[in-house]
């Protein structure tokens, strides 16, 4: 489980990305079940050694999906 400070840092990194780019990233997540690019919903932002990860649900089928956003 990630501590509050790590979550705050991940959120700060996410908010550094311009809003237009964040929206593009949210709408450009691969879903293996749909075999297509989908919009991620109900996501949480987490720190990762490569940058940050969005963990959430496929907006089409509801399966779990993730998007890594590298530093």
Residue, then its C-alpha position, 0 to 999 in steps of 0.5 A: x500500500x502506498x503512503x499518502x506522501x507518495x500519492x501526493x507526489x504522484x498527483x503533483x507530477x500528474x498535475x504538472x502535465x498540461x490539461x490537454x495532454x492529460x486528457x489525451x493520455x486518459x483517452x489513450x489506454x490499451x485494453x487487452x479485453x477490447x483489443x483497442x484503445x479506450x478511455x480509462x475511468x475511475x483511475x487512481x494515480x500512483x508513483x512508479x520508478x518510471x514515472x506515474x501510473x494510472x490504474x483504473x477501469x476500461x470505459x468500454x468493458x469495465x476491465x482493469x487497465x493501466x497507463x504508465x506515463x514515463x518521466 
